[in-house]
Amino acid sequence: MKSISTFVALCGVVMASTAFAQTPKEVIPSKMKCNEFVATDEAYRPALVYWVAGVDKLGVRENDRLVLDTAHPVDEIVTECKKTPDALFMKKVRQMYRNKQITLNKTYAHN
């Protein structure tokens, strides 16, 4: 009987955690504001910076493998975005890149 009670309690906890789990949020980087970027999980921030930087404008071909140094730029962008949370994220990144506040170092890895 004790094992059944434990099982039922455990099932309740699992169901409750599933119910309270956050649903995925769709983001459109071109319309994203700085406060949304800051609220984004750290694991996804480099991908957003990479997308906004417009890699195709940096001369990268589709089949190139690329290593980007995004740790430093991401920290700098987070700092600036915290200062201006209502600014458009895409505009902020491009402005910082043009003003040489951030650099996006790229290294090609050949096959």
C-alpha positions in Angstrom: 0.0 0.0 0.0 2.9 2.3 0.8 4.4 1.8 -2.6 1.1 2.6 -4.3 0.9 5.9 -2.3 4.4 6.8 -3.2 3.8 6.0 -6.9 0.6 8.1 -6.9 2.4 11.0 -5.2 5.3 10.8 -7.7 2.9 10.8 -10.6 1.2 13.9 -9.2 4.6 15.7 -9.0 5.5 14.7 -12.6 2.1 15.9 -13.9 2.3 19.1 -11.9 5.8 19.9 -13.3 4.6 19.2 -16.8 1.6 21.5 -16.4 3.9 24.3 -15.1 6.5 23.8 -17.7 7.0 26.8 -19.9 5.7 26.5 -23.4 8.2 27.3 -26.2 8.1 30.9 -27.3 8.5 31.8 -31.0 10.8 34.7 -31.5 11.4 36.8 -34.6 15.0 38.1 -34.3 14.4 41.1 -36.6 11.6 42.3 -34.4 13.0 41.3 -31.1 13.7 44.0 -28.5 16.8 44.1 -26.3 14.8 43.1 -23.2 13.7 39.9 -25.0 17.3 39.1 -26.0 18.4 39.5 -22.3 15.6 37.2 -21.2 16.6 34.6 -23.8 18.4 31.5 -22.4 22.2 32.0 -22.6 22.6 29.0 -24.8 20.6 30.6 -27.6 22.2 34.1 -27.5 25.2 33.3 -29.7 22.8 32.0 -32.4 20.8 35.2 -32.3 23.9 37.3 -32.6 25.1 35.2 -35.5 21.8 35.5 -37.3 21.6 39.3 -36.8 25.2 39.9 -37.9 24.2 38.7 -41.3 26.8 36.1 -41.9 25.9 36.1 -45.6 27.1 39.7 -45.7 30.5 38.6 -44.3 31.2 36.5 -47.4 30.4 33.1 -45.8 29.2 30.5 -48.2 26.5 28.0 -47.3 28.8 25.0 -47.3 31.5 26.6 -45.2 32.0 25.5 -41.7 32.5 28.4 -39.4 33.8 29.0 -35.9 32.7 32.3 -34.4 34.0 33.9 -31.3 30.7 35.0 -29.8 31.4 34.9 -26.1 32.8 38.4 -25.9 30.3 40.1 -28.2 27.3 38.4 -26.5 28.4 39.8 -23.1 28.9 43.3 -24.6 25.5 43.1 -26.3 23.8 42.0 -23.1 25.4 44.9 -21.2 24.2 47.4 -23.8 20.8 45.9 -24.1 20.3 46.2 -20.3 20.9 50.0 -20.8 18.3 50.3 -23.5 15.8 47.5 -23.1 13.3 48.9 -25.6 15.8 49.2 -28.4 15.5 46.8 -31.3 18.0 44.0 -30.8 18.9 43.7 -34.5 19.5 47.4 -34.8 21.6 47.4 -31.6 23.9 44.6 -32.8 24.4 46.2 -36.2 25.1 49.6 -34.6 27.6 48.1 -32.2 29.3 46.2 -35.1 29.5 49.3 -37.3 30.9 51.4 -34.4 33.5 48.7 -33.7 32.2 48.1 -30.2 32.0 44.4 -31.0 33.9 42.2 -33.5 32.7 38.9 -34.9 35.8 37.0 -35.5 35.4 34.2 -38.0 37.6 31.3 -38.8 37.1 28.9 -41.6 37.4 25.2 -41.0 38.2 23.5 -44.2 37.1 20.0 -45.0 
